[in-house]
């Protein structure tokens, strides 16, 4: 019974250790953007007032300008997709002058306004982000992600090349910038292969606002609503959230599983150690007369202490061995939840064995010490 309790506790401790390393690893992953102090909100322009592209352009431009004038806003912009939130549109693209069979290499696409990259902290690797030059009617331009530049322009020289994204028209667009890769789907997913187009050259009626702030982002919610109402008193905004909320959501399933496993492993540790302590104490009480006789016949206290520790230590060792075998087999169930760590990670297995073994040893140390201090004359006079 005690060996089984120790074995089960070890399985739970190993599982909690693996999930802890997973969650910590995911939190340390570079998402390609900065989630801290960023407020987001979705805005959908509808109705006859925004039937023309020019009306949409004016709304996005004027709202962006008003937001950036706020002393609490470092940068603000709009995009048709959001990392860890709404994903970009899929598709393919072609490079001018390069033959490609089929539809061309895959490429995800979205439209962004000036200030979008800055608000999310997406680094500009080469060239420039979008600015006031990139409006409707001006030459078609595009910004690509670093992975696109490395895969399709391995010798450099992406700037100035022309690509056709096949989503907004059939014209070739000039590459004016290269930005860092962004993990749109989560910290455990590969970075998206991206093309970014100017929002004003697309005329999208729906976009997500992103604003980098100097204070708690949610304190700017009313200011953002006021800025929107100043442009259009009938225009609602919705899904107001921080980027930290999106980041937490991306980790929520694993964090919940980690909390469950930590709780279960703590309960397992307590139960197994109490069981070890109780069984060892009962064994010492049952052998009290025997131990007293041994001490009266010349056995040393250290010898009694070692014998009790050795006897109960064998039970703990058997439990740890069975638990280790069960953990090796059982933690494979967690494979789909793990990231950056193997179900058979030797560090986690060894640490768990040492942790549980140490706690279990401390649980038998007290009864073993009591056994070594038995008074032979007192116990021999007992019935």
C-alpha positions in Angstrom: 0.0 0.0 0.0 2.7 2.5 0.9 4.8 1.6 -2.2 1.7 2.2 -4.3 1.1 5.6 -2.7 4.7 6.6 -3.3 4.5 5.4 -6.9 1.3 7.3 -7.6 2.8 10.4 -6.0 5.9 10.1 -8.2 3.7 9.9 -11.4 1.9 13.1 -10.4 5.1 14.9 -9.4 6.7 14.0 -12.8 3.6 15.2 -14.7 3.6 18.5 -12.8 7.3 19.0 -13.4 6.9 18.4 -17.2 4.0 20.8 -17.4 5.8 23.4 -15.3 8.8 23.3 -17.8 6.3 23.5 -20.7 4.5 26.6 -19.4 7.7 28.3 -18.4 9.2 27.5 -21.8 6.1 28.9 -23.6 6.2 32.1 -21.5 9.9 32.6 -22.5 9.2 32.0 -26.3 9.7 35.1 -28.5 6.3 35.8 -30.1 7.8 38.4 -32.4 5.8 41.2 -30.7 5.4 42.9 -27.3 2.2 42.1 -25.5 2.8 44.4 -22.5 0.8 47.7 -22.2 -1.1 47.2 -25.5 -4.9 47.9 -25.8 -6.9 46.4 -28.6 -10.5 46.9 -29.9 -12.4 45.8 -33.0 -14.1 48.3 -35.2 -16.5 47.4 -38.1 -17.5 50.2 -40.5 -20.9 49.5 -42.0 -23.8 51.3 -43.6 -24.0 53.7 -46.5 -21.7 56.2 -44.8 -18.7 53.9 -45.4 -19.7 52.5 -48.7 -16.9 54.3 -50.4 -13.2 53.5 -49.8 -12.4 57.2 -49.3 -14.8 57.3 -46.3 -13.1 54.3 -44.7 -9.7 55.8 -45.4 -10.6 59.1 -43.8 -12.0 57.3 -40.7 -8.9 55.2 -40.1 -6.6 58.0 -40.7 -8.3 60.6 -38.5 -8.9 58.1 -35.7 -5.3 57.1 -35.7 -4.1 60.7 -35.6 -6.4 61.5 -32.7 -5.3 58.4 -30.7 -1.6 59.2 -31.2 -2.2 62.8 -29.9 -3.1 61.4 -26.5 -0.1 61.7 -24.0 -0.8 58.2 -22.7 -0.5 56.6 -26.2 3.0 55.9 -27.5 1.8 54.6 -30.8 -1.4 53.4 -32.4 -2.5 51.7 -35.6 -5.0 49.3 -37.2 -4.8 45.9 -38.8 -7.1 43.3 -40.3 -5.6 40.6 -38.1 -4.1 40.3 -34.6 -1.5 38.0 -33.2 -3.1 35.3 -30.9 -6.5 36.7 -32.0 -7.9 37.0 -35.5 -5.6 35.2 -37.9 -4.5 36.6 -41.3 -5.9 35.4 -44.6 -4.1 32.6 -46.4 -3.1 32.3 -50.0 0.0 32.3 -52.2 2.2 34.8 -54.1 4.5 35.1 -57.1 7.8 37.0 -57.5 8.1 39.1 -60.6 10.4 37.3 -63.1 10.4 34.0 -61.3 8.6 31.0 -62.8 6.6 28.9 -60.4 4.4 25.9 -61.1 1.0 25.9 -59.5 -0.3 28.7 -57.4 3.1 29.7 -56.0 4.5 29.5 -52.5 2.1 30.0 -49.6 1.8 33.4 -48.0 -0.5 34.8 -45.3 -1.7 38.3 -45.8 -3.2 41.2 -43.9 -3.6 45.0 -44.1 -2.1 47.4 -41.6 -2.0 51.1 -41.1 1.0 53.3 -40.1 1.7 52.8 -36.4 0.7 49.1 -36.3 4.2 47.6 -36.2 5.3 50.3 -33.7 2.4 49.6 -31.3 3.1 45.9 -31.2 6.8 46.3 -31.1 7.4 44.3 -34.3 10.9 45.2 -35.4 11.7 46.6 -38.8 14.6 44.5 -40.2 15.1 46.3 -43.5 13.6 49.2 -45.3 10.7 51.1 -43.7 7.2 50.5 -42.3 4.1 52.1 -43.9 3.7 55.9 -43.6 1.8 58.8 -45.1 3.1 58.0 -48.6 1.2 54.7 -48.8 -2.3 55.9 -49.5 -5.0 55.0 -52.0 -3.8 55.9 -55.5 -0.1 55.8 -54.7 2.1 53.0 -56.0 1.3 49.6 -54.6 3.7 48.5 -51.9 4.1 45.6 -49.5 6.1 44.7 -46.4 7.1 41.1 -46.0 8.2 39.1 -42.9 11.8 38.0 -42.3 11.0 34.4 -43.1 9.8 35.3 -46.6 12.9 37.4 -47.3 15.2 34.6 -46.1 13.4 31.8 -48.0 12.8 33.6 -51.3 15.6 36.2 -51.3 18.4 34.3 -49.6 21.1 36.5 -51.0 19.4 39.7 -49.8 18.0 42.3 -52.0 14.3 41.8 -51.1 13.8 45.6 -51.1 12.7 46.9 -54.4 11.6 43.5 -55.7 8.0 43.1 -56.8 5.5 40.4 -55.8 1.9 39.7 -56.6 -0.1 38.4 -53.6 -3.1 37.4 -55.6 -5.6 38.6 -53.0 -6.2 42.3 -53.6 -5.9 42.5 -57.4 -3.4 41.2 -59.8 -0.8 44.0 -59.7 2.7 43.5 -58.6 3.6 45.3 -55.4 7.0 46.7 -54.5 8.7 45.4 -51.3 9.6 48.5 -49.2 10.3 46.8 -45.9 11.1 43.6 -44.0 9.8 43.1 -40.5 10.4 40.4 -37.9 8.4 37.1 -37.9 5.3 37.0 -35.7 3.7 33.9 -34.2 0.0 34.6 -34.9 -1.3 31.2 -33.9 0.5 30.9 -30.5 3.9 30.5 -28.8 4.0 26.7 -29.7 3.3 27.4 -33.4 5.7 28.4 -36.2 5.8 32.1 -37.2 3.5 33.0 -40.0 4.9 33.7 -43.5 3.5 37.1 -44.0 2.8 39.9 -46.4 1.5 43.2 -45.1 -0.3 45.7 -47.3 -1.2 49.3 -46.6 -4.7 49.6 -45.0 -5.6 52.6 -47.2 -4.7 50.7 -50.4 -7.1 47.9 -49.4 -10.1 49.8 -48.1 -11.0 47.2 -45.5 -14.1 48.0 -43.5 -13.1 46.0 -40.5 -10.0 46.4 -38.5 -8.5 45.9 -35.0 -7.0 48.9 -33.2 -3.8 48.4 -31.3 -2.5 51.1 -29.0 0.8 51.0 -27.0 0.3 52.9 -23.8 2.3 54.4 -21.0 -0.1 53.2 -18.3 -2.5 50.3 -17.7 -4.1 49.8 -21.1 -7.6 49.3 -19.8 -7.6 52.9 -18.3 -7.6 54.2 -21.9 -10.9 52.4 -22.8 -13.1 55.4 -22.3 -10.6 57.6 -24.2 -10.7 55.2 -27.2 -14.5 55.2 -27.1 -14.5 59.0 -27.0 -12.1 59.2 -30.0 -14.3 56.8 -32.0 -17.5 58.8 -31.1 -15.8 62.0 -32.1 -15.4 60.6 -35.6 -18.8 58.9 -35.8 -21.3 59.1 -32.9 -23.1 56.0 -34.1 -19.9 53.8 -34.5 -19.5 51.1 -31.9 -16.4 49.4 -30.8 -16.3 45.9 -29.2 -14.0 43.2 -27.9 -11.9 45.7 -26.0 -9.0 43.6 -24.5 -5.3 43.9 -23.8 -2.7 41.9 -25.6 -1.8 40.3 -22.3 -5.3 38.8 -22.2 -4.7 37.2 -25.6 -1.3 35.9 -24.4 -2.9 34.5 -21.3 -5.6 32.8 -23.3 -3.0 31.2 -25.5 -1.5 29.5 -22.4 -4.9 28.9 -20.6 -5.3 25.2 -21.4 -1.8 24.3 -20.3 -2.0 26.6 -17.3 -5.2 25.0 -16.1 -3.7 21.5 -16.5 -0.6 22.7 -14.6 -2.7 24.0 -11.8 -4.6 20.7 -11.6 -1.4 18.6 -11.7 0.3 20.8 -9.0 -2.7 20.4 -6.8 -2.9 16.6 -7.3 0.8 16.2 -6.8 0.7 18.2 -3.6 -2.1 16.0 -2.3 -0.2 12.9 -3.5 2.9 14.0 -1.6 1.0 14.6 1.6 -0.9 11.3 1.5 2.2 9.2 0.6 4.4 10.8 3.2 1.7 10.5 5.9 1.3 6.9 4.9 5.0 6.3 5.2 5.1 8.0 8.5 2.1 6.1 9.9 3.2 2.7 8.7 6.8 3.2 10.0 5.5 4.5 13.4 3.1 1.4 13.6 6.0 -0.9 12.7 8.2 0.6 15.4 5.4 0.3 18.0 4.8 -3.4 17.0 8.5 -4.1 17.3 9.0 -2.1 20.5 9.7 -5.2 22.7 11.9 -6.8 20.0 14.0 -3.6 19.7 14.2 -3.3 23.5 15.6 -6.8 23.7 18.1 -6.1 21.0 19.3 -3.0 22.8 19.5 -4.9 26.1 21.6 -7.6 24.3 24.1 -5.0 23.1 22.7 -3.5 19.9 23.6 0.1 19.5 21.1 3.0 18.9 22.8 3.7 15.6 22.4 0.1 14.5 18.7 0.2 15.4 18.3 3.5 13.5 20.0 2.1 10.4 17.9 -1.1 10.5 14.6 0.8 10.6 15.7 3.2 7.9 16.9 0.4 5.7 13.7 -1.7 6.2 11.3 1.2 5.4 13.7 2.6 2.8 13.3 -0.6 0.8 9.6 0.0 0.6 10.1 3.6 -0.5 12.6 2.4 -3.1 10.2 -0.1 -4.5 7.5 2.6 -4.7 9.9 5.0 -6.5 10.8 2.2 -8.9 7.2 1.3 -9.7 6.4 5.0 -9.9 9.2 5.7 -12.3 8.1 2.9 -14.6 4.5 4.2 -14.5 5.7 7.7 -15.1 7.7 6.6 -18.2 4.6 4.9 -19.6 1.9 7.3 -18.4 3.4 10.7 -19.2 3.2 9.9 -22.9 -0.4 10.9 -22.5 0.8 14.5 -21.9 2.8 14.6 -25.2 0.2 16.7 -27.0 0.4 19.3 -24.2 4.2 19.4 -23.8 6.4 22.0 -25.5 10.2 22.0 -25.6 10.5 19.0 -23.2 10.3 15.2 -23.8 7.9 13.0 -21.7 11.1 11.1 -20.8 13.1 14.2 -19.9 15.8 12.8 -17.6 16.2 16.1 -15.6 12.5 16.1 -14.7 12.5 12.4 -13.9 15.7 12.6 -11.7 14.6 15.7 -9.9 11.2 14.2 -9.1 12.7 11.0 -7.8 15.2 13.0 -5.6 12.4 15.3 -4.3 10.0 12.6 -3.4 12.7 10.3 -2.1 14.0 13.1 0.2 10.5 13.9 1.5 9.7 10.2 2.1 13.0 9.7 3.9 12.3 12.6 6.2 8.9 11.0 6.9 10.5 7.8 8.2 13.4 9.5 10.0 11.3 10.5 13.0 9.9 7.1 13.8 13.4 5.5 13.2 14.9 8.0 15.7 12.2 7.1 18.2 13.0 3.4 17.8 16.7 4.1 18.5 15.8 5.8 21.7 13.7 3.1 23.3 14.5 2.3 26.9 15.3 -1.4 27.2 14.4 -1.7 30.9 11.1 0.0 30.4 9.9 -2.1 27.5 11.1 -5.4 29.0 8.9 -4.8 32.0 5.8 -4.3 29.8 3.5 -7.2 29.1 
